[in-house]
Amino acid sequence: MLKVLVVEDEVELLELYDLILSKDYIVFTTDSGREAIEIFDRENPEVLIVDIRLPDVSGVEVIKHAKAKNPNVAILGVSAYRERFKEAIDAGAATVIQKPFLVKQIHNVIQDVLQGKQ
């Protein structure tokens, strides 16, 4: 089963991700960019879903770290701030979706990113 790391500072949304993804993936969650880097290094997930705006280490820094460690990781950026999309893509995210999003979008986007579609 594929491993997915979700980094999101909104606890309710983090719980939702866990709920909707745990049937199909091994899911790791955190609300901290710093902890995300630690989990990424330890677990080496195939998929990283990361909020671009985090309170400690930015999601962009998490993306850069993940891509440096594993260039093949599939990264999905998430943000309510459209102006941050390009920054996330430039850092290595395959795509970025805007909050709020539909639950069914997450599964579709993960599949697209894993298949290299974008």
Backbone bond lengths (Angstrom), bond angles and torsions (degrees), N, CA, C in turn:
res aa  C-N    CA-C-N  psi(-1)  N-CA   C-N-CA  omega(-1)  CA-C   N-CA-C  phi
1 M - - - 1.454 - - 1.527 108.91 -
2 L 1.320 116.58 137.61 1.458 121.73 -179.83 1.527 111.56 -69.34
3 K 1.331 114.66 148.27 1.459 120.81 176.94 1.521 109.30 -99.19
4 V 1.338 115.27 136.67 1.463 122.32 177.63 1.523 108.13 -125.59
5 L 1.327 115.69 130.24 1.461 121.24 173.76 1.519 107.65 -107.41
6 V 1.331 115.98 124.78 1.464 121.90 179.04 1.522 108.46 -112.63
7 V 1.339 115.19 126.86 1.456 121.69 179.71 1.528 107.39 -120.06
8 E 1.319 115.80 113.21 1.470 121.61 -174.13 1.516 108.72 -152.32
9 D 1.336 117.40 130.06 1.464 119.26 -177.52 1.525 113.56 -86.81
10 E 1.321 118.57 -8.00 1.462 121.08 175.30 1.534 107.60 -91.06
11 V 1.318 116.58 109.25 1.467 121.87 -172.81 1.526 112.04 -57.67
12 E 1.331 117.94 -41.30 1.464 120.66 -179.38 1.526 110.80 -61.93
13 L 1.309 116.45 -40.17 1.459 120.81 179.46 1.529 110.81 -69.93
14 L 1.314 116.60 -36.42 1.464 121.71 176.80 1.531 109.78 -60.73
15 E 1.324 116.43 -43.20 1.470 121.20 178.11 1.528 111.05 -64.79
16 L 1.328 116.14 -37.92 1.459 120.62 178.71 1.535 110.70 -64.58
17 Y 1.318 116.50 -46.24 1.468 119.96 176.28 1.528 110.40 -54.33
18 D 1.328 116.01 -48.99 1.462 120.57 -178.56 1.527 110.22 -58.39
19 L 1.315 116.51 -44.46 1.458 122.18 -179.50 1.534 112.11 -61.97
20 I 1.324 117.05 -46.21 1.469 119.61 -174.49 1.525 113.96 -81.97
21 L 1.328 117.69 -20.35 1.460 119.88 -176.97 1.523 114.68 -101.84
22 S 1.328 117.44 -22.13 1.471 120.33 -171.47 1.532 114.18 -67.16
23 K 1.323 118.59 -15.95 1.463 120.34 176.36 1.531 111.22 -72.26
24 D 1.335 115.69 -32.32 1.461 120.60 -173.09 1.525 114.84 -109.21
25 Y 1.327 116.98 -13.99 1.463 121.02 -173.96 1.531 110.56 -140.70
26 I 1.333 115.91 159.79 1.459 120.87 167.32 1.523 104.61 -84.52
27 V 1.313 117.61 118.26 1.468 121.64 -170.79 1.526 111.20 -110.92
28 F 1.323 114.70 130.77 1.462 122.49 171.90 1.517 106.35 -115.04
29 T 1.314 117.84 136.34 1.466 120.84 -179.09 1.524 110.89 -129.76
30 T 1.323 114.70 149.76 1.460 121.09 174.12 1.522 108.80 -157.83
31 D 1.334 114.56 155.06 1.466 119.63 176.37 1.527 111.12 -105.03
32 S 1.334 117.11 11.24 1.460 122.86 -174.72 1.525 111.60 -125.01
33 G 1.320 116.73 130.52 1.453 120.74 175.57 1.515 111.67 -63.93
34 R 1.310 116.30 -38.69 1.470 121.76 179.76 1.532 110.36 -62.79
35 E 1.328 115.64 -46.72 1.464 119.97 178.94 1.531 110.99 -67.75
36 A 1.332 116.74 -32.77 1.465 120.81 178.12 1.522 110.82 -59.62
37 I 1.317 115.96 -41.49 1.469 120.59 179.18 1.529 109.90 -63.48
38 E 1.324 116.76 -41.77 1.468 120.74 178.27 1.530 111.34 -63.52
39 I 1.338 116.25 -45.72 1.466 120.45 179.62 1.526 110.05 -64.17
40 F 1.326 116.46 -42.54 1.462 120.51 -179.83 1.527 110.27 -58.90
41 D 1.323 116.48 -47.00 1.464 120.67 -179.00 1.529 111.88 -63.68
42 R 1.316 116.80 -35.58 1.465 121.49 -177.43 1.534 112.05 -79.31
43 E 1.332 117.53 -42.59 1.467 121.78 -170.69 1.529 114.69 -100.56
44 N 1.321 118.01 -20.17 1.465 123.43 -178.74 1.539 112.46 47.03
45 P 1.337 117.02 61.81 1.476 120.12 -178.74 1.531 111.45 -68.12
46 E 1.331 115.09 153.81 1.469 120.40 176.99 1.522 111.68 -80.22
47 V 1.348 116.44 -24.38 1.466 121.88 -177.63 1.525 109.38 -128.83
48 L 1.327 115.03 136.36 1.461 121.87 176.13 1.519 107.81 -124.38
49 I 1.331 115.94 121.64 1.467 121.55 174.29 1.520 105.34 -110.59
50 V 1.318 116.86 118.58 1.460 118.59 -171.91 1.526 111.82 -135.81
51 D 1.324 114.44 130.03 1.462 121.35 172.18 1.526 106.59 -69.69
52 I 1.300 117.58 133.75 1.460 121.48 -176.58 1.531 111.03 -70.58
53 R 1.311 115.67 -33.02 1.462 120.00 -176.68 1.531 109.98 -106.65
54 L 1.317 115.86 107.58 1.458 122.41 179.77 1.522 109.18 -122.35
55 P 1.327 117.85 155.72 1.467 120.02 -175.13 1.529 115.36 -72.62
56 D 1.343 118.33 -26.02 1.468 118.64 -177.39 1.533 111.40 -105.87
57 V 1.306 117.80 -82.61 1.457 122.85 176.68 1.525 106.88 -96.26
58 S 1.324 118.32 133.23 1.466 120.08 -176.04 1.525 111.29 -66.77
59 G 1.326 114.85 153.93 1.453 120.65 176.87 1.517 112.00 -59.81
60 V 1.330 116.75 -32.20 1.465 121.07 178.11 1.528 109.85 -63.46
61 E 1.324 117.40 -40.93 1.467 120.66 177.69 1.527 110.87 -65.94
62 V 1.329 116.94 -37.65 1.466 120.83 176.82 1.529 109.46 -63.30
63 I 1.319 117.09 -42.75 1.469 121.69 178.18 1.527 110.47 -60.48
64 K 1.322 116.89 -48.24 1.469 120.89 -179.60 1.528 110.88 -59.71
65 H 1.323 116.40 -43.75 1.466 120.68 179.17 1.531 110.45 -61.55
66 A 1.335 115.93 -47.15 1.464 120.77 -178.11 1.522 111.10 -61.36
67 K 1.318 117.80 -44.69 1.468 121.84 -179.45 1.524 111.53 -66.13
68 A 1.334 117.11 -35.02 1.467 120.52 177.81 1.529 110.72 -67.56
69 K 1.328 116.87 -37.91 1.466 121.85 -179.54 1.529 112.19 -76.61
70 N 1.337 115.95 -39.51 1.458 120.90 -177.39 1.530 109.08 -145.39
71 P 1.329 117.37 95.18 1.472 120.96 -178.42 1.528 113.95 -59.73
72 N 1.339 116.93 -18.96 1.468 120.39 -177.84 1.520 114.17 -90.65
73 V 1.322 118.61 -2.57 1.460 120.38 -179.49 1.528 109.25 -63.40
74 A 1.328 115.52 137.63 1.469 121.56 177.35 1.530 107.65 -89.35
75 I 1.330 116.11 119.50 1.464 119.96 -174.61 1.517 110.98 -116.51
76 L 1.330 113.61 129.21 1.455 122.45 176.07 1.522 107.86 -116.40
77 G 1.316 116.62 114.73 1.457 120.90 175.85 1.515 109.90 -87.01
78 V 1.319 116.06 149.18 1.463 121.88 178.69 1.523 107.27 -133.89
79 S 1.324 116.15 134.19 1.457 118.68 179.04 1.525 111.01 -159.10
80 A 1.309 114.78 147.96 1.460 120.49 172.54 1.527 109.83 -86.36
81 Y 1.321 116.13 -9.44 1.471 122.09 -173.70 1.520 110.46 -109.74
82 R 1.309 115.21 101.38 1.463 121.59 -175.89 1.532 112.77 -56.79
83 E 1.316 116.75 -31.03 1.466 120.19 -177.87 1.533 112.84 -67.14
84 R 1.315 117.85 -12.08 1.479 121.34 179.53 1.535 112.10 -93.22
85 F 1.322 117.89 -7.01 1.457 121.43 -175.17 1.532 112.40 -59.12
86 K 1.330 116.83 -49.76 1.471 121.01 -176.89 1.524 110.87 -60.52
87 E 1.307 116.07 -40.67 1.464 121.16 179.26 1.541 110.64 -59.39
88 A 1.321 116.25 -42.33 1.466 120.90 179.75 1.530 111.19 -67.95
89 I 1.315 116.89 -42.11 1.472 121.51 178.54 1.525 109.58 -63.82
90 D 1.323 116.75 -45.20 1.467 121.03 179.08 1.532 111.71 -61.04
91 A 1.330 116.57 -31.86 1.468 121.06 -179.76 1.532 112.44 -76.45
92 G 1.348 116.59 -19.20 1.458 118.90 177.79 1.515 116.52 132.07
93 A 1.335 117.93 0.56 1.466 119.72 176.83 1.527 109.31 -67.81
94 A 1.317 116.88 138.74 1.465 120.97 177.62 1.518 110.53 -70.60
95 T 1.331 115.57 -35.23 1.454 121.27 179.09 1.523 108.60 -159.14
96 V 1.325 115.34 166.35 1.459 121.32 176.55 1.518 107.08 -134.31
97 I 1.331 116.37 134.13 1.452 119.17 174.69 1.526 108.81 -114.20
98 Q 1.309 113.60 151.35 1.457 119.67 -176.29 1.520 111.02 -94.19
99 K 1.337 114.53 138.05 1.466 120.87 172.00 1.514 107.72 -79.06
100 P 1.281 119.33 147.47 1.467 127.40 -10.13 1.535 110.00 -74.23
101 F 1.309 116.29 154.54 1.458 121.92 179.83 1.525 109.08 -131.80
102 L 1.307 115.38 165.62 1.464 120.71 177.94 1.518 109.37 -86.21
103 V 1.312 116.90 142.39 1.460 121.96 -178.83 1.530 110.78 -55.02
104 K 1.329 117.29 -43.32 1.467 119.36 -177.29 1.527 111.66 -65.62
105 Q 1.331 117.02 -22.20 1.459 120.56 177.30 1.522 111.54 -61.69
106 I 1.312 117.21 -38.60 1.461 121.37 -175.22 1.533 110.57 -59.89
107 H 1.331 117.69 -49.61 1.462 120.19 179.75 1.532 110.96 -60.47
108 N 1.319 117.05 -44.18 1.465 121.05 -179.37 1.524 111.17 -63.29
109 V 1.318 116.50 -44.47 1.462 120.25 -178.15 1.526 110.76 -67.55
110 I 1.323 117.57 -39.19 1.465 120.17 176.93 1.528 109.70 -60.15
111 Q 1.317 117.39 -45.95 1.471 120.26 178.67 1.521 111.48 -61.55
112 D 1.330 117.04 -43.17 1.465 120.89 179.05 1.530 111.45 -62.34
113 V 1.319 115.87 -43.82 1.467 120.75 -178.82 1.534 110.17 -66.25
114 L 1.327 116.91 -41.34 1.462 120.33 178.17 1.527 112.05 -63.95
115 Q 1.315 115.82 -32.42 1.461 120.37 179.76 1.522 111.82 -87.39
116 G 1.333 116.27 -1.15 1.463 120.35 177.59 1.507 114.43 77.36
117 K 1.334 116.42 19.64 1.462 119.72 -176.94 1.522 113.46 -78.35
118 Q 1.307 117.12 -53.19 1.460 123.78 -174.80 1.500 108.93 69.72
